Amino acid sequence: MEVVGHLYGGAPVIKRYQAGTTISTRGIQILGSVDAATDIGMVEPGAKSTAVNQGSQVGINLDTSGTIGATGVTAAGILVSVSVRPDAIIKAKMSNGDTSDTALTIQSCTAASATGVIATTVTTFDNGACWGYDGANAGEVRKTDDDAGSFSINMPYAIASGDRFLAVHGYPCSVELTNWECYDLTATLDQINATTAVTDMDNFATFDLICGDISTNGESNSYYLLIANNHLFGSSSIA
């Protein structure tokens, strides 16, 4: 994940904080510490699939820490740089599962739809996103209202048999659950597991999507644009 801008413009604010756990990957969700008995520093890496505590998000880290332990570390080794503005726009790659950089599945529909209302036999996600990979609707994205390729608003052009599509969980501005459409992370915490059911994680609100098509190898180059939810320095929501 990386910060690519801010809702209100201006420069990033970057702080150096003491890591309470070894942070070995750049571009992950950083949370505030809770209890000195377990969180021995200032910040902690966010978990892959555990709900964020209310008001605990700090930002996205720009570098890594040294090995963290209760004894035997130097001052320089415990510090990590974090982009801390609560209005940061966070670009997070869509991955097809728990392993980062796994390409999304390209699916072919098996029947034409003159009205563009369904991509037949394409597996979608209820309240998720689906977009054209090639064909007349390449790059066009719509919300899906079941797991069988039905669009909540029809595609702008007729769908031909053999047109291919990509589908993921989540949709911009969607508030289906208690707070936002929130996401599980991949095992290395730096991308979004786009095919795991959206749960009430309280971690991110969906600002927008970057939906790549065949011209950009969209299966490997599609992204969420996210805003941190429950941010420590300016919560966007209260759980």
C-alpha atoms as one frame of an Amber mdcrd trajectory, in Angstrom:
protein
   0.000   0.000   0.000   1.107   3.572  -0.580  -0.195   7.076   0.077  -0.913
   8.725  -3.284  -2.616  11.948  -2.173  -4.893  13.583   0.382  -8.557  14.516
   0.357  -7.738  18.086   1.368  -4.522  18.529  -0.620  -1.199  19.573   0.809
   1.934  17.695   1.776   2.163  14.454   3.755   2.977  14.524   7.461   5.560
  11.899   8.345   6.407  10.929  11.920   9.065   8.603  13.292   7.574   6.288
  15.900   8.905   3.469  18.040   7.764   0.108  16.715   6.608  -2.337  19.363
   6.827  -5.299  16.965   9.319  -5.898  14.162   7.956  -4.232  11.009   9.711
  -5.811   8.033   7.388  -4.788   5.177   6.848  -1.288   3.803   3.351  -0.038
   3.038   1.240  -1.718   5.685  -1.467  -0.526   8.045   0.070   0.868  11.254
  -1.936   1.017  14.487  -1.420   2.667  17.852  -0.287   0.669  20.874  -2.791
  -0.542  23.447  -1.080  -1.983  26.530   2.598  -1.851  27.475   2.422  -5.466
  28.621   2.164  -6.539  24.975   2.649  -3.379  22.878   6.051  -2.227  24.054
   6.490   0.722  21.697   4.337   3.438  20.104   2.941   1.653  17.046   2.075
  -1.866  15.914   1.446  -3.511  12.525  -2.241  -4.048  11.772  -3.505  -7.621
  11.634  -4.569  -9.408   8.447  -8.149 -10.123   9.429  -8.789  -8.678  12.893
 -11.074  -5.688  13.353  -9.327  -2.393  14.059  -9.918  -1.006  17.547 -11.862
   2.245  17.660  -9.612   5.191  16.869  -6.433   3.146  16.583  -5.244   3.699
  13.003  -2.056   5.762  12.723  -1.130   5.512   9.047   0.979   3.704   6.435
   4.678   3.058   7.028   7.298   4.263   4.548  10.206   2.144   5.804  10.917
  -0.748   8.146  12.213  -1.184  11.685  15.019  -3.242  13.095  14.353  -6.399
  15.050  12.252  -5.438  18.052  12.538  -6.959  21.493  12.294  -5.857  25.084
  16.106  -5.729  25.409  19.140  -5.451  23.161  17.927  -3.011  20.488  19.410
   0.358  19.601  17.408   3.592  19.423  17.768   3.745  15.632  16.526   0.183
  15.262  13.154   0.744  16.851  12.023   3.709  14.743   9.690   3.503  11.722
   8.479   6.349   9.467   4.696   6.637   9.166   2.545   8.853   6.924  -0.005
   9.963   9.512  -2.555  12.296   7.893  -6.065  10.867   8.466  -7.219  12.114
   5.035  -4.559  10.127   3.162  -5.692   8.398  -0.030  -4.163   4.925   0.155
  -3.564   2.928  -3.030  -3.791  -0.794  -2.337  -3.325  -3.524  -4.919  -6.073
  -6.108  -5.453  -4.774  -9.653  -4.971  -6.624 -12.867  -5.788  -6.258 -14.398
  -2.350  -3.968 -14.432   0.667  -0.706 -14.160  -1.276   0.291 -10.693  -2.488
   0.679 -10.158  -6.243  -1.659 -13.025  -7.152  -3.418 -12.111 -10.407  -7.191
 -11.718 -10.413  -9.119 -14.410 -12.282 -10.116 -13.469 -15.831 -13.573 -14.905
 -16.515 -15.405 -15.365 -19.805 -19.170 -15.035 -20.047 -20.929 -17.770 -22.024
 -23.977 -15.975 -23.389 -24.791 -12.639 -24.944 -26.754  -9.967 -23.082 -28.218
  -7.379 -25.434 -29.185  -5.134 -22.524 -25.848  -5.515 -20.699 -27.457  -6.631
 -17.451 -25.621  -9.916 -16.859 -22.268 -11.530 -17.547 -23.512 -15.102 -17.730
 -21.500 -17.700 -15.703 -19.115 -15.038 -14.368 -18.679 -15.496 -10.617 -19.180
 -12.156  -8.878 -19.620 -10.981  -5.286 -22.792  -9.599  -3.752 -22.352  -5.827
  -3.421 -18.970  -6.126  -5.113 -17.446  -4.727  -8.307 -17.208  -6.262 -11.775
 -15.723  -4.671 -14.876 -14.991  -5.480 -18.473 -11.550  -6.896 -19.198 -12.067
  -6.800 -22.955 -14.936  -6.397 -25.418 -17.217  -3.383 -25.800 -17.336  -2.783
 -22.026 -13.590  -2.931 -21.334 -12.861  -0.781 -18.291 -16.530  -0.197 -17.464
 -17.316  -1.056 -13.835 -20.636  -1.848 -12.187 -21.867  -2.977  -8.781 -23.006
  -6.594  -8.638 -26.041  -7.749  -6.680 -25.416 -11.517  -6.562 -22.700 -14.110
  -7.157 -23.802 -14.940 -10.703 -22.795 -11.954 -12.818 -25.844  -9.712 -12.430
 -25.214  -5.970 -12.550 -27.236  -3.546 -10.431 -27.036  -1.057 -13.334 -26.614
  -2.419 -16.831 -23.333  -2.070 -18.704 -23.375   0.735 -21.302 -22.975  -1.660
 -24.228 -24.303  -5.083 -25.129 -22.289  -7.996 -23.769 -21.158 -10.605 -26.287
 -20.582 -14.262 -25.519 -16.867 -14.618 -24.799 -16.403 -11.120 -23.371 -14.171
 -11.334 -20.321 -14.566  -9.749 -16.899 -12.812  -9.260 -13.552 -14.670  -9.272
 -10.220 -13.722  -8.324  -6.649 -15.294  -7.547  -3.293 -16.092  -3.976  -2.297
 -17.409  -0.873  -4.032 -16.858   2.884  -3.634 -18.937   4.556  -0.892 -20.587
   1.261   0.039 -21.865   1.046   3.620 -23.522  -2.356   3.553 -22.129  -3.342
   6.945 -22.033  -1.575  10.313 -19.484   0.965   9.120 -17.836   0.519   5.719
 -17.055  -2.171   3.206 -13.808  -3.217   4.881 -11.144  -5.653   3.785  -8.949
  -8.550   4.791  -5.273  -7.997   4.012  -2.888 -10.421   2.353  -0.490 -12.431
   4.501   2.280  -9.822   4.147  -0.239  -7.067   5.068   0.654  -4.846   2.102
  -2.207  -5.616  -0.308  -5.942  -6.363  -0.190  -7.301  -9.891  -0.420  -9.911
  -8.933  -3.024 -11.700 -12.281  -3.142 -12.290 -12.837   0.573 -15.741 -11.824
   1.768 -15.903  -8.255   3.015 -16.302  -8.190   6.793 -16.832  -5.506   9.409
 -13.118  -4.878   9.937 -13.439  -1.115  10.538 -10.147  -0.602   8.689 -10.839
   1.287   5.432 -13.559   3.134   3.557 -13.535   2.687  -0.237 -12.860   6.008
  -1.937 -12.534   4.714  -5.500 -11.330   1.837  -7.681  -8.691   1.643 -10.401
 -10.025  -1.079 -12.688  -7.458  -2.195 -15.234  -8.466  -3.897 -18.479  -6.588
  -5.949 -21.061  -4.605  -2.891 -22.188  -2.993  -2.536 -18.743  -2.948  -6.211
 -17.675  -5.751  -5.396 -15.259  -5.615  -8.821 -13.650  -2.285  -7.745 -12.119
  -2.739  -3.976 -12.093  -6.020  -3.086 -10.415  -6.261  -1.169  -7.153  -8.460
   0.102  -4.367  -8.192   3.729  -3.289  -8.925   3.754   0.430  -9.338   6.143
   3.348  -8.427   4.995   6.858 -11.424   4.413   9.091 -11.215   5.015  12.866
  -8.025   7.060  12.586  -6.267   8.002  15.813  -5.675  11.595  14.675  -9.079
  12.302  13.163 -11.500   9.388  13.009 -13.628   9.173   9.871 -16.089   6.992
  11.781 -16.868   5.806  15.272 -17.480   2.074  15.652
